[in-house]
Amino acid sequence: MAYIWINPVTESMYESEVLTEFLQKHGYKQVKVSEDWMNIVKEKYQIAVTKASDRPVIDMRCPKTKQVLVELGVTSNYTTPTIEPILIHCAREISARADLQGEEKVITTPCQALADMGNALNLPNTTFVPWNQFLTILGDKPIKDSETLIVRQLKESPIPPGFFDGLGIKTTSITGEEDIQAFFANNKPKDIQLLEILFCKHGCHNGDGL
């Protein structure tokens, strides 16, 4: 028996009973995290904004963000904290669990960028893989044509912009590569404390891993 953590985007695409049965059929047991990493990460950003001087903080939850910022050459005008994505925090907890030591652990991701970021950490007995690649490894059909997993069509992203709402922080949210480029071409970082950036348009559910 191997163990698997399903990212929230993928999990929202299926009925839980169907997903559990599918994973068990292939020899995987789904595991959950015990810590509330979503709120822990949110608190880390709140602290980062408090410590920042006159430069807005950029949300680094999306690994594609750093790549885009470097390409645009705008990092010197912003604070880019070393806060790992929520998925990576979850994976570290799963990988370190005493009851799972020595066992194979799979962390599914909604995109290749998160999988690459996770695998670069070399966590013990832990592999990061995009969900569609995981299905291919199992020998199943591609997710959109699968007869064993009925996909629930998502009208909205499970991880939409607005993650930092309610913190009392002056935040601007941008999604999609074109809008990101347009923002940095036409705006200067004034009256913004935190800049939320998601590479996928309208939030995290159009990644190449799905």
CYANA upper distance limits for C-alpha pairs under 8 A (distance plus 0.5 A):
  1 MET  CA     27 GLY  CA      5.82
  1 MET  CA     28 TYR  CA      6.28
  1 MET  CA     29 LYS  CA      7.45
  2 ALA  CA     27 GLY  CA      6.82
  2 ALA  CA     28 TYR  CA      5.37
  2 ALA  CA     29 LYS  CA      6.81
  2 ALA  CA    103 GLU  CA      7.02
  2 ALA  CA    104 GLU  CA      5.61
  2 ALA  CA    105 LYS  CA      6.64
  2 ALA  CA    106 VAL  CA      8.32
  3 TYR  CA     28 TYR  CA      5.81
  3 TYR  CA     29 LYS  CA      5.33
  3 TYR  CA     30 GLN  CA      6.36
  3 TYR  CA     31 VAL  CA      7.01
  3 TYR  CA    103 GLU  CA      7.92
  3 TYR  CA    104 GLU  CA      6.70
  3 TYR  CA    105 LYS  CA      5.30
  3 TYR  CA    106 VAL  CA      6.74
  4 ILE  CA     28 TYR  CA      6.74
  4 ILE  CA     29 LYS  CA      6.48
  4 ILE  CA     30 GLN  CA      5.34
  4 ILE  CA     31 VAL  CA      6.43
  4 ILE  CA    105 LYS  CA      6.11
  4 ILE  CA    106 VAL  CA      5.10
  4 ILE  CA    107 ILE  CA      6.40
  4 ILE  CA    108 THR  CA      7.96
  5 TRP  CA     30 GLN  CA      6.20
  5 TRP  CA     31 VAL  CA      5.87
  5 TRP  CA     32 LYS  CA      6.94
  5 TRP  CA     91 ALA  CA      8.40
  5 TRP  CA     94 ILE  CA      8.49
  5 TRP  CA    105 LYS  CA      8.30
  5 TRP  CA    106 VAL  CA      6.77
  5 TRP  CA    107 ILE  CA      5.49
  5 TRP  CA    108 THR  CA      6.78
  6 ILE  CA     10 THR  CA      7.06
  6 ILE  CA     11 GLU  CA      6.55
  6 ILE  CA     30 GLN  CA      7.68
  6 ILE  CA     31 VAL  CA      8.49
  6 ILE  CA    107 ILE  CA      7.00
  6 ILE  CA    108 THR  CA      5.85
  6 ILE  CA    109 THR  CA      8.06
  7 ASN  CA     11 GLU  CA      6.63
  7 ASN  CA     87 LEU  CA      7.67
  7 ASN  CA    107 ILE  CA      8.04
  7 ASN  CA    108 THR  CA      6.35
  7 ASN  CA    109 THR  CA      6.41
  7 ASN  CA    110 PRO  CA      7.63
  8 PRO  CA     12 SER  CA      6.55
  8 PRO  CA    158 PRO  CA      7.79
  9 VAL  CA     13 MET  CA      7.44
  9 VAL  CA    110 PRO  CA      7.18
  9 VAL  CA    157 SER  CA      8.28
  9 VAL  CA    158 PRO  CA      6.31
  9 VAL  CA    159 ILE  CA      7.71
  9 VAL  CA    204 CYS  CA      7.76
  9 VAL  CA    205 HIS  CA      6.69
 10 THR  CA     14 TYR  CA      7.99
 10 THR  CA    109 THR  CA      8.43
 10 THR  CA    110 PRO  CA      7.29
 10 THR  CA    131 TRP  CA      7.75
 10 THR  CA    210 LEU  CA      7.98
 11 GLU  CA     16 SER  CA      7.99
 11 GLU  CA     19 LEU  CA      8.49
 12 SER  CA    152 ARG  CA      8.18
 12 SER  CA    158 PRO  CA      7.62
 13 MET  CA    151 VAL  CA      6.09
 13 MET  CA    152 ARG  CA      5.22
 13 MET  CA    153 GLN  CA      7.23
 13 MET  CA    154 LEU  CA      7.36
 14 TYR  CA     18 VAL  CA      7.48
 14 TYR  CA     19 LEU  CA      6.73
 14 TYR  CA    149 LEU  CA      7.93
 14 TYR  CA    150 ILE  CA      7.26
 14 TYR  CA    151 VAL  CA      6.18
 14 TYR  CA    152 ARG  CA      6.08
 15 GLU  CA     19 LEU  CA      6.76
 15 GLU  CA    152 ARG  CA      8.26
 16 SER  CA     20 THR  CA      6.60
 17 GLU  CA     21 GLU  CA      6.70
 18 VAL  CA     22 PHE  CA      6.64
 18 VAL  CA    149 LEU  CA      7.55
 19 LEU  CA     23 LEU  CA      6.71
 19 LEU  CA    149 LEU  CA      7.68
 20 THR  CA     24 GLN  CA      6.65
 20 THR  CA     29 LYS  CA      8.18
 20 THR  CA     30 GLN  CA      7.60
 21 GLU  CA     25 LYS  CA      6.63
 22 PHE  CA     26 HIS  CA      7.20
 22 PHE  CA    148 THR  CA      7.87
 22 PHE  CA    149 LEU  CA      7.88
 23 LEU  CA     27 GLY  CA      6.87
 23 LEU  CA     28 TYR  CA      5.54
 23 LEU  CA     29 LYS  CA      7.04
 23 LEU  CA     30 GLN  CA      7.93
 24 GLN  CA     28 TYR  CA      5.59
 24 GLN  CA     29 LYS  CA      6.56
 26 HIS  CA    138 LEU  CA      7.77
 31 VAL  CA     94 ILE  CA      8.47
 32 LYS  CA     94 ILE  CA      8.40
 33 VAL  CA     90 CYS  CA      6.77
 33 VAL  CA     93 GLU  CA      7.38
 33 VAL  CA     94 ILE  CA      7.20
 36 ASP  CA     40 ILE  CA      6.78
 37 TRP  CA     41 VAL  CA      6.40
 37 TRP  CA     86 ILE  CA      6.57
 37 TRP  CA     89 HIS  CA      7.14
 37 TRP  CA     90 CYS  CA      7.31
 38 MET  CA     42 LYS  CA      6.76
 38 MET  CA     86 ILE  CA      6.62
 39 ASN  CA     43 GLU  CA      6.58
 40 ILE  CA     44 LYS  CA      6.83
 41 VAL  CA     45 TYR  CA      6.95
 41 VAL  CA     83 ILE  CA      7.99
 41 VAL  CA     85 PRO  CA      8.31
 41 VAL  CA     86 ILE  CA      7.11
 42 LYS  CA     46 GLN  CA      6.88
 42 LYS  CA    163 PHE  CA      8.43
 42 LYS  CA    164 PHE  CA      7.39
 43 GLU  CA     47 ILE  CA      6.76
 44 LYS  CA     48 ALA  CA      6.67
 44 LYS  CA     83 ILE  CA      7.87
 45 TYR  CA     49 VAL  CA      6.65
 45 TYR  CA     59 ASP  CA      8.20
 45 TYR  CA     83 ILE  CA      8.31
 46 GLN  CA     50 THR  CA      6.86
 46 GLN  CA    167 LEU  CA      7.91
 46 GLN  CA    169 ILE  CA      8.39
 47 ILE  CA     51 LYS  CA      6.75
 48 ALA  CA     52 ALA  CA      6.56
 48 ALA  CA     57 VAL  CA      7.69
 48 ALA  CA     81 PRO  CA      7.51
 49 VAL  CA     56 PRO  CA      7.90
 49 VAL  CA     57 VAL  CA      6.58
 49 VAL  CA    193 GLN  CA      7.05
 49 VAL  CA    194 LEU  CA      7.48
 52 ALA  CA     56 PRO  CA      7.67
 52 ALA  CA     57 VAL  CA      7.61
 52 ALA  CA     79 THR  CA      7.55
 55 ARG  CA     77 ASN  CA      6.83
 55 ARG  CA     78 TYR  CA      5.53
 55 ARG  CA     79 THR  CA      6.39
 55 ARG  CA    189 PRO  CA      7.98
 55 ARG  CA    193 GLN  CA      8.01
 56 PRO  CA     77 ASN  CA      8.30
 56 PRO  CA     78 TYR  CA      5.73
 56 PRO  CA     79 THR  CA      6.42
 56 PRO  CA    189 PRO  CA      7.20
 56 PRO  CA    192 ILE  CA      6.42
 56 PRO  CA    193 GLN  CA      5.05
 56 PRO  CA    194 LEU  CA      5.87
 56 PRO  CA    195 LEU  CA      7.42
 57 VAL  CA     78 TYR  CA      6.36
 57 VAL  CA     79 THR  CA      5.07
 57 VAL  CA     80 THR  CA      6.49
 57 VAL  CA     81 PRO  CA      7.76
 57 VAL  CA    193 GLN  CA      6.62
 57 VAL  CA    194 LEU  CA      5.21
 57 VAL  CA    195 LEU  CA      6.68
 58 ILE  CA     78 TYR  CA      7.11
 58 ILE  CA     79 THR  CA      6.61
 58 ILE  CA     80 THR  CA      5.88
 58 ILE  CA     81 PRO  CA      7.85
 58 ILE  CA    194 LEU  CA      6.28
 58 ILE  CA    195 LEU  CA      5.31
 58 ILE  CA    196 GLU  CA      6.81
 58 ILE  CA    197 ILE  CA      7.94
 59 ASP  CA     80 THR  CA      7.88
 59 ASP  CA     81 PRO  CA      8.37
 59 ASP  CA    194 LEU  CA      7.51
 59 ASP  CA    195 LEU  CA      6.46
 59 ASP  CA    196 GLU  CA      5.45
 59 ASP  CA    197 ILE  CA      6.62
 60 MET  CA     65 THR  CA      6.88
 60 MET  CA     66 LYS  CA      7.54
 60 MET  CA     80 THR  CA      7.49
 60 MET  CA     81 PRO  CA      7.64
 60 MET  CA     82 THR  CA      8.20
 60 MET  CA     83 ILE  CA      7.22
 60 MET  CA     84 GLU  CA      7.72
 60 MET  CA     85 PRO  CA      7.49
 60 MET  CA    197 ILE  CA      8.11
 61 ARG  CA     65 THR  CA      8.46
 61 ARG  CA     83 ILE  CA      7.98
 61 ARG  CA     84 GLU  CA      6.92
 61 ARG  CA     85 PRO  CA      4.73
 61 ARG  CA     86 ILE  CA      7.41
 62 CYS  CA     66 LYS  CA      8.46
 62 CYS  CA     85 PRO  CA      7.20
 62 CYS  CA    114 LEU  CA      8.38
 62 CYS  CA    197 ILE  CA      7.87
 62 CYS  CA    198 LEU  CA      6.51
 62 CYS  CA    199 PHE  CA      7.42
 63 PRO  CA     67 GLN  CA      7.86
 63 PRO  CA     85 PRO  CA      8.26
 63 PRO  CA    113 ALA  CA      6.70
 63 PRO  CA    114 LEU  CA      6.91
 63 PRO  CA    117 MET  CA      7.97
 64 LYS  CA     68 VAL  CA      6.85
 64 LYS  CA    113 ALA  CA      7.20
 64 LYS  CA    199 PHE  CA      6.74
 65 THR  CA     69 LEU  CA      6.68
 65 THR  CA    197 ILE  CA      7.22
 65 THR  CA    198 LEU  CA      7.58
 65 THR  CA    199 PHE  CA      6.97
 66 LYS  CA     70 VAL  CA      6.65
 67 GLN  CA     71 GLU  CA      6.76
 68 VAL  CA     72 LEU  CA      6.66
 69 LEU  CA     73 GLY  CA      6.48
 69 LEU  CA     74 VAL  CA      6.32
 69 LEU  CA     75 THR  CA      6.53
 70 VAL  CA     74 VAL  CA      7.29
 70 VAL  CA     75 THR  CA      7.09
 72 LEU  CA    181 GLN  CA      8.10
 72 LEU  CA    184 PHE  CA      8.38
 74 VAL  CA     78 TYR  CA      7.85
 74 VAL  CA    184 PHE  CA      8.08
 75 THR  CA     79 THR  CA      7.82
 75 THR  CA     80 THR  CA      7.82
 77 ASN  CA    189 PRO  CA      7.85
 78 TYR  CA    189 PRO  CA      8.31
 84 GLU  CA     88 ILE  CA      6.71
 84 GLU  CA     89 HIS  CA      7.24
 85 PRO  CA     89 HIS  CA      7.12
 86 ILE  CA     90 CYS  CA      6.80
 87 LEU  CA     91 ALA  CA      6.68
 87 LEU  CA    109 THR  CA      8.42
 88 ILE  CA     92 ARG  CA      6.68
 88 ILE  CA    118 GLY  CA      6.99
 89 HIS  CA     93 GLU  CA      6.99
 90 CYS  CA     94 ILE  CA      6.84
 91 ALA  CA     95 SER  CA      6.45
 91 ALA  CA    107 ILE  CA      7.09
 92 ARG  CA     96 ALA  CA      6.62
 92 ARG  CA    123 LEU  CA      7.97
 93 GLU  CA     97 ARG  CA      6.78
 94 ILE  CA    100 LEU  CA      8.25
 94 ILE  CA    105 LYS  CA      8.40
 95 SER  CA    100 LEU  CA      7.90
 95 SER  CA    101 GLN  CA      8.10
 95 SER  CA    105 LYS  CA      7.63
 95 SER  CA    123 LEU  CA      7.06
 95 SER  CA    124 PRO  CA      7.04
 95 SER  CA    125 ASN  CA      7.84
 95 SER  CA    126 THR  CA      6.75
 96 ALA  CA    100 LEU  CA      8.16
 96 ALA  CA    101 GLN  CA      7.71
 97 ARG  CA    101 GLN  CA      6.99
102 GLY  CA    124 PRO  CA      8.46
102 GLY  CA    125 ASN  CA      7.08
103 GLU  CA    125 ASN  CA      7.00
104 GLU  CA    125 ASN  CA      5.77
104 GLU  CA    126 THR  CA      6.89
105 LYS  CA    125 ASN  CA      6.49
105 LYS  CA    126 THR  CA      5.23
105 LYS  CA    127 THR  CA      6.83
106 VAL  CA    126 THR  CA      6.26
106 VAL  CA    127 THR  CA      5.42
106 VAL  CA    128 PHE  CA      6.39
106 VAL  CA    129 VAL  CA      7.73
107 ILE  CA    126 THR  CA      7.68
107 ILE  CA    127 THR  CA      6.54
107 ILE  CA    128 PHE  CA      5.17
107 ILE  CA    129 VAL  CA      6.84
108 THR  CA    115 ALA  CA      8.18
108 THR  CA    128 PHE  CA      6.30
108 THR  CA    129 VAL  CA      5.58
108 THR  CA    130 PRO  CA      5.92
108 THR  CA    131 TRP  CA      5.93
108 THR  CA    134 PHE  CA      8.06
109 THR  CA    114 LEU  CA      6.72
109 THR  CA    115 ALA  CA      6.48
109 THR  CA    128 PHE  CA      7.35
109 THR  CA    129 VAL  CA      6.42
109 THR  CA    130 PRO  CA      5.02
109 THR  CA    131 TRP  CA      6.39
109 THR  CA    209 GLY  CA      7.17
110 PRO  CA    114 LEU  CA      7.99
110 PRO  CA    130 PRO  CA      6.16
110 PRO  CA    131 TRP  CA      6.76
110 PRO  CA    204 CYS  CA      8.25
110 PRO  CA    205 HIS  CA      7.55
110 PRO  CA    207 GLY  CA      6.15
110 PRO  CA    208 ASP  CA      7.48
110 PRO  CA    209 GLY  CA      5.12
110 PRO  CA    210 LEU  CA      6.17
111 CYS  CA    115 ALA  CA      7.17
111 CYS  CA    130 PRO  CA      6.05
111 CYS  CA    131 TRP  CA      8.42
111 CYS  CA    207 GLY  CA      5.41
111 CYS  CA    208 ASP  CA      5.51
111 CYS  CA    209 GLY  CA      4.48
111 CYS  CA    210 LEU  CA      7.45
112 GLN  CA    116 ASP  CA      6.59
112 GLN  CA    129 VAL  CA      7.94
112 GLN  CA    130 PRO  CA      6.31
112 GLN  CA    207 GLY  CA      8.48
112 GLN  CA    208 ASP  CA      7.03
112 GLN  CA    209 GLY  CA      6.37
113 ALA  CA    117 MET  CA      6.70
114 LEU  CA    118 GLY  CA      6.58
114 LEU  CA    128 PHE  CA      8.47
115 ALA  CA    119 ASN  CA      6.59
115 ALA  CA    128 PHE  CA      5.37
115 ALA  CA    129 VAL  CA      5.82
115 ALA  CA    130 PRO  CA      6.73
116 ASP  CA    120 ALA  CA      6.65
116 ASP  CA    128 PHE  CA      7.96
117 MET  CA    121 LEU  CA      7.54
118 GLY  CA    122 ASN  CA      8.03
118 GLY  CA    127 THR  CA      8.30
118 GLY  CA    128 PHE  CA      6.42
119 ASN  CA    123 LEU  CA      7.89
119 ASN  CA    126 THR  CA      8.47
119 ASN  CA    127 THR  CA      6.79
119 ASN  CA    128 PHE  CA      6.24
122 ASN  CA    126 THR  CA      7.97
123 LEU  CA    127 THR  CA      8.32
129 VAL  CA    133 GLN  CA      7.07
129 VAL  CA    134 PHE  CA      6.71
130 PRO  CA    134 PHE  CA      6.76
130 PRO  CA    209 GLY  CA      5.06
130 PRO  CA    210 LEU  CA      7.74
131 TRP  CA    135 LEU  CA      6.93
131 TRP  CA    209 GLY  CA      6.03
131 TRP  CA    210 LEU  CA      6.50
132 ASN  CA    136 THR  CA      6.94
132 ASN  CA    142 PRO  CA      7.16
132 ASN  CA    143 ILE  CA      6.87
132 ASN  CA    209 GLY  CA      5.97
132 ASN  CA    210 LEU  CA      5.97
133 GLN  CA    137 ILE  CA      6.69
133 GLN  CA    209 GLY  CA      7.64
134 PHE  CA    138 LEU  CA      6.86
135 LEU  CA    139 GLY  CA      6.91
135 LEU  CA    140 ASP  CA      5.89
135 LEU  CA    141 LYS  CA      7.50
135 LEU  CA    142 PRO  CA      7.24
135 LEU  CA    143 ILE  CA      7.67
136 THR  CA    140 ASP  CA      6.16
136 THR  CA    141 LYS  CA      7.26
136 THR  CA    142 PRO  CA      7.24
140 ASP  CA    146 SER  CA      7.67
141 LYS  CA    145 ASP  CA      6.72
141 LYS  CA    146 SER  CA      5.60
141 LYS  CA    147 GLU  CA      8.20
142 PRO  CA    146 SER  CA      6.38
143 ILE  CA    149 LEU  CA      7.89
143 ILE  CA    151 VAL  CA      7.99
143 ILE  CA    210 LEU  CA      8.20
144 LYS  CA    151 VAL  CA      7.61
146 SER  CA    150 ILE  CA      7.31
156 GLU  CA    160 PRO  CA      8.10
157 SER  CA    202 HIS  CA      7.38
157 SER  CA    203 GLY  CA      6.05
157 SER  CA    204 CYS  CA      6.50
157 SER  CA    205 HIS  CA      5.99
158 PRO  CA    203 GLY  CA      8.23
158 PRO  CA    204 CYS  CA      7.50
158 PRO  CA    205 HIS  CA      7.54
159 ILE  CA    163 PHE  CA      8.33
159 ILE  CA    203 GLY  CA      6.13
159 ILE  CA    204 CYS  CA      5.73
159 ILE  CA    205 HIS  CA      7.83
160 PRO  CA    202 HIS  CA      6.66
160 PRO  CA    203 GLY  CA      4.80
160 PRO  CA    204 CYS  CA      6.97
161 PRO  CA    173 SER  CA      6.69
161 PRO  CA    174 ILE  CA      8.08
161 PRO  CA    175 THR  CA      7.97
161 PRO  CA    196 GLU  CA      7.83
161 PRO  CA    198 LEU  CA      7.91
161 PRO  CA    202 HIS  CA      7.33
161 PRO  CA    203 GLY  CA      6.36
162 GLY  CA    173 SER  CA      7.50
162 GLY  CA    196 GLU  CA      8.44
164 PHE  CA    169 ILE  CA      8.13
164 PHE  CA    171 THR  CA      7.98
165 ASP  CA    169 ILE  CA      8.29
169 ILE  CA    193 GLN  CA      6.83
169 ILE  CA    194 LEU  CA      7.43
170 LYS  CA    191 ASP  CA      7.78
170 LYS  CA    192 ILE  CA      5.92
170 LYS  CA    193 GLN  CA      5.65
170 LYS  CA    194 LEU  CA      6.79
171 THR  CA    192 ILE  CA      6.43
171 THR  CA    193 GLN  CA      6.51
171 THR  CA    194 LEU  CA      5.24
171 THR  CA    195 LEU  CA      6.14
171 THR  CA    196 GLU  CA      7.38
172 THR  CA    192 ILE  CA      7.31
172 THR  CA    194 LEU  CA      7.12
172 THR  CA    195 LEU  CA      5.56
172 THR  CA    196 GLU  CA      6.54
173 SER  CA    195 LEU  CA      6.54
173 SER  CA    196 GLU  CA      5.06
173 SER  CA    197 ILE  CA      6.50
174 ILE  CA    179 ASP  CA      7.04
174 ILE  CA    180 ILE  CA      6.61
174 ILE  CA    195 LEU  CA      8.22
174 ILE  CA    196 GLU  CA      6.69
174 ILE  CA    197 ILE  CA      5.52
174 ILE  CA    198 LEU  CA      6.98
175 THR  CA    179 ASP  CA      6.91
175 THR  CA    180 ILE  CA      7.11
175 THR  CA    197 ILE  CA      6.32
175 THR  CA    198 LEU  CA      5.24
175 THR  CA    199 PHE  CA      6.12
175 THR  CA    200 CYS  CA      6.49
175 THR  CA    201 LYS  CA      5.32
175 THR  CA    202 HIS  CA      6.10
175 THR  CA    203 GLY  CA      6.97
176 GLY  CA    180 ILE  CA      6.72
176 GLY  CA    198 LEU  CA      7.11
176 GLY  CA    199 PHE  CA      5.41
176 GLY  CA    200 CYS  CA      5.42
176 GLY  CA    201 LYS  CA      4.47
176 GLY  CA    202 HIS  CA      7.54
177 GLU  CA    181 GLN  CA      6.73
177 GLU  CA    199 PHE  CA      6.19
177 GLU  CA    200 CYS  CA      7.73
177 GLU  CA    201 LYS  CA      8.01
178 GLU  CA    182 ALA  CA      6.65
179 ASP  CA    183 PHE  CA      6.53
180 ILE  CA    184 PHE  CA      7.04
180 ILE  CA    197 ILE  CA      8.02
180 ILE  CA    199 PHE  CA      8.38
181 GLN  CA    185 ALA  CA      6.67
182 ALA  CA    186 ASN  CA      6.64
183 PHE  CA    187 ASN  CA      6.13
184 PHE  CA    188 LYS  CA      7.75
198 LEU  CA    202 HIS  CA      8.32
198 LEU  CA    203 GLY  CA      6.47
198 LEU  CA    204 CYS  CA      7.55
199 PHE  CA    203 GLY  CA      8.12
199 PHE  CA    204 CYS  CA      8.47
200 CYS  CA    204 CYS  CA      6.33
200 CYS  CA    205 HIS  CA      7.81
200 CYS  CA    206 ASN  CA      6.49
200 CYS  CA    207 GLY  CA      7.03
201 LYS  CA    206 ASN  CA      7.85
205 HIS  CA    210 LEU  CA      7.96
206 ASN  CA    210 LEU  CA      7.41
